[in-house]
């Protein structure tokens, strides 16, 4: 069973983040500079409730295994510089980006909130690293809400559609870069 099939289960619909949101959230966790144990962030995938919304233990185990598979895949890809957008995350002629792209960015931003203090400690305000982090977060925010971003760009006298394509295409490199930099700073701090 795939993650989207499990999430589409009638009993679980609207009780779990979508697959794209889940992938975004897990990507945020696996790019974090310090390892957060899965039990610290797993409940956020079902809205932070203490009780998981699964009807049986087998279903929960299957879900956790699917989530861990994404974790095991995305972490090394980010650190090796090979991470790419998940399937379905694309540009869109009509809506600038697909719904999956927006949901991925939403999950990524939600996950970032959970490890925000770690990032801000390693990349303090007014540092070059903080500017890098700010650029990644701004880019994710623009892709999450492209219409508002487009309106803001127009107010500033800029046409923005081509910028979305550039941002979208640069996101894999940006996420790999920020994950690698965060890891490097965290290791240096521990030495």
C-alpha positions in Angstrom: 0.0 0.0 0.0 1.3 3.5 -0.8 1.1 6.5 1.5 -1.6 8.2 -0.6 -3.7 5.0 -0.6 -3.4 4.7 3.2 -4.3 8.4 3.7 -7.3 8.1 1.3 -8.7 5.4 3.7 -12.2 6.7 4.7 -11.5 6.4 8.4 -8.3 8.4 8.0 -9.4 11.0 5.5 -9.0 14.6 6.9 -7.2 13.2 10.0 -3.7 13.0 8.4 -1.6 15.5 6.4 -1.8 14.8 2.7 1.0 12.9 1.1 2.6 16.1 -0.3 2.3 17.8 3.1 3.7 14.7 4.8 6.7 14.6 2.4 7.3 18.3 3.0 7.2 17.9 6.7 9.5 14.9 6.7 11.9 16.7 4.4 12.0 19.6 6.9 12.7 17.1 9.7 15.5 15.3 7.7 17.1 18.6 6.7 17.2 19.9 10.3 20.7 20.4 11.7 20.0 18.3 14.7 18.3 14.9 14.7 14.8 15.0 16.1 13.5 11.6 17.1 10.5 10.5 15.1 8.3 10.2 18.3 8.9 14.0 18.7 7.4 14.9 15.4 5.2 12.0 14.3 2.1 13.3 16.1 2.3 16.5 14.0 1.4 14.3 10.9 -2.1 13.8 12.5 -2.5 17.3 13.8 -0.6 17.1 17.0 -3.2 15.0 18.8 -1.8 12.6 21.4 -3.9 9.7 20.1 -3.1 8.5 16.6 -6.2 8.3 14.4 -5.7 4.7 13.3 -8.2 2.0 14.1 -5.6 -0.8 14.6 -2.0 -1.2 15.4 -1.2 -2.8 12.1 -2.5 0.2 10.2 -0.4 2.5 12.4 2.7 0.3 11.9 2.2 0.4 8.1 1.9 4.2 8.2 5.0 4.7 10.4 6.9 2.4 8.0 5.9 4.5 5.0 6.9 7.6 6.8 10.3 6.2 7.9 10.9 5.1 4.2 10.5 8.8 3.2 12.8 9.8 6.0 15.4 7.2 5.1 15.2 8.4 1.4 15.2 12.2 1.9 17.9 12.6 4.5 20.7 11.1 2.6 19.6 12.7 -0.7 19.7 16.1 0.9 23.1 15.6 2.3 24.5 14.1 -0.9 23.0 16.9 -3.0 20.7 14.6 -5.0 17.3 15.5 -3.6 14.6 16.3 -6.2 11.0 17.4 -6.0 8.6 14.5 -5.2 6.3 13.2 -8.0 3.4 15.6 -8.6 5.3 18.7 -7.5 5.6 20.7 -10.7 5.0 24.1 -12.2 1.5 24.7 -13.6 0.6 27.0 -16.5 -2.7 28.0 -14.9 -2.0 28.1 -11.2 1.8 28.7 -11.3 2.5 25.6 -9.3 0.5 22.4 -8.7 -1.5 21.7 -5.6 1.1 19.1 -4.6 3.8 21.7 -4.8 1.9 24.1 -2.5 1.1 21.3 -0.1 4.7 20.2 0.0 5.9 23.7 0.7 3.2 24.0 3.4 4.4 20.8 5.1 8.0 22.0 4.8 7.2 25.3 6.5 5.2 23.5 9.2 8.1 21.2 9.9 10.5 24.1 9.9 8.5 25.7 12.8 9.2 22.6 14.9 13.0 22.9 14.5 13.1 26.7 14.2 15.1 27.3 17.4 17.9 25.0 16.2 18.1 26.8 12.9 18.1 30.2 14.5 20.8 29.2 17.1 23.1 27.9 14.3 22.3 30.7 11.9 21.8 33.9 14.0 20.2 37.0 12.7 22.5 39.2 10.5 24.8 36.3 9.7 25.4 35.1 6.1 24.0 31.8 7.0 20.8 33.5 8.2 20.5 35.2 4.9 20.7 31.8 3.2 18.1 30.4 5.5 15.9 33.4 4.9 16.2 32.9 1.1 15.1 29.3 1.4 12.1 30.2 3.6 11.1 33.1 1.4 11.2 30.8 -1.7 9.1 28.1 0.1 6.6 30.8 1.1 6.4 32.1 -2.4 5.8 28.6 -3.8 3.2 27.9 -1.1 1.2 31.1 -1.9 2.2 32.1 -5.4 -0.8 34.4 -6.1 -0.1 36.6 -3.1 3.6 36.6 -4.0 2.8 37.5 -7.6 0.6 40.4 -6.4 3.3 41.6 -4.1 5.9 41.5 -6.9 3.6 43.4 -9.2 3.2 46.1 -6.5 6.9 46.5 -6.5 6.9 46.8 -10.3 8.2 43.3 -11.1 6.8 40.6 -13.3 7.1 37.5 -11.4 6.1 34.4 -13.4 9.6 33.7 -14.6 10.9 34.1 -11.1 8.6 31.3 -9.9 10.2 29.0 -12.5 13.7 30.0 -11.3 12.8 29.5 -7.7 11.1 26.1 -8.3 14.1 24.9 -10.4 16.5 26.1 -7.7 14.7 24.6 -4.8 16.4 21.2 -4.8 19.8 22.9 -4.8 18.7 25.3 -2.1 17.3 22.6 0.2 20.4 20.4 -0.2 22.6 23.4 0.4 20.8 24.5 3.6 20.7 20.9 4.9 24.5 20.5 4.3 25.3 23.9 5.8 23.1 23.2 8.9 24.8 19.8 9.3 28.3 21.3 9.0 27.5 24.0 11.5 26.0 21.5 14.0 29.1 19.3 13.7 31.5 22.2 14.1 29.6 23.3 17.2 30.0 19.8 18.7 33.7 19.7 18.2 
